[in-house]
Amino acid sequence: MHVGPVTIDYDILVAGLRGDTGFTSQEFIDAMSFSLKYLRKLMGADETYQPFIIPGGGTSAMESVASVLRRGDKVLVVSNGVFGDRWKAIFNRYSVAVDVLKANPGEYVKPEEVEKAVEEEKYSLVTMTHVETSTGVKEPIGEVTKRIRDKVDLIAVDGVSSVGAETVKAKDNQVDIYLTASQKAIGVPPGAGLLVLSERAVSRLSEESVAGYYLNLKNWVDVMRNLEEGKGSYFATLPVHLIFMLVKAFELMEREGLENRIKRHERVAKGIRAGIESMGLDIVARKPEAYSNTVTGVIVKKANPSEVLKAVVSEGLELAPGVHPALAGKYFRIGHMGWVNPNDAVTTIAVLERVLKRMGEPINLGEGVRAVQNTLA
């Protein structure tokens, strides 16, 4: 129950067990073509969007967004935590100006705040984080885009901890760049960054870009187009074996149905939160509308979060440390994404009850498991 990499389905792992399968093989070309097409569906995009699958992960996908920026452009970063702040750290390396709207820990930047900022200043790009992995807080993307779409050039959304588990509507919400990574809710090992770009965003790929070489999407766009059309193409080596695993994951998603997949994540998340609250613990996300389907931050009053993480491992459970500096030493995180099921929620709460009780944390022993069961029944 880590926030990523998540536990991988064995059928997905086996799909990557191949010997000499090169990036010029028809087998790989077909796998890339299928994956690129399915990525549009996963992102809620249509044929006007260009999909990309590039080496790396969420951060490489984020940095590749510099491909649409030019010297002197101004960027507004909407940050709800550590990974929202990463946008600023990335863009500060380039010849662009960066402003930041920042929420308090456990909260999200309100749509009206973003609207006010873009009314007062002209921005080439606004970036947001759909689900902030450091806190589990969800930004209301659709509400924000309705308010700012006609006031900014481009909108980019980090969906690293949302795509595959939350409703994502790139086209309907008029988002120009939606990105994610392979190792989160998609449920594949780490190694790929996945993006879709609108026609408006693709038109900004040019020699005037401030981007470097490897993550400059201008160098990848023709490769992606060719591979989707079933033609071999090369710029740099793609994560070949991971792509075969991605195909299997997408096949499993299609079999389950994306709506059913989102409902499963929502059900598991509700069960875990019910268990945490019934134990008497607080959740980092302060309002229910900010709860996500993928990550829950848990605040402890007495126990040392680091010791909790060590203890649960001995019980067969892996959780994630808290990484928000403002909450250092006060919380840990539960990841509930990918191939999680209701039994995982019950197990997680049961283990936490035992561990926290032994550590002297004031909890309502047994009430957490009861609440999970009642929520899932």
Protein Blocks (a to p, Z undefined) as FASTA:
>chain_A
ZZbdcdddfklmmmmmccbdcfkbmklmmmmmmmmmmmmmmnopafkbccdddehifklm
mmmmmmmpcehiacddddfbjklmmmmmmmmmpccddddddddehiacdfklmmmmmmmp
ccfbdcddfbafknopacdfklmmmmmmmmcfbdcddfklmgopaccdfklnopabdcdd
fklmnopaehiacddddfklmmmgcfkbmbdfklmmklmmmmmmmmmnopacdfbdcdfk
lmmmmmmmmmmmmmnopmlmmmmmmmmmmmmmmmmmmnopacfblbfklpcfkbccdddf
kbcfklmmmmmmmnopacdddfbfklgokaccdddehjacfklmmmmmmmmmmmmmmnop
acdehjlmmmmmmmmZZ
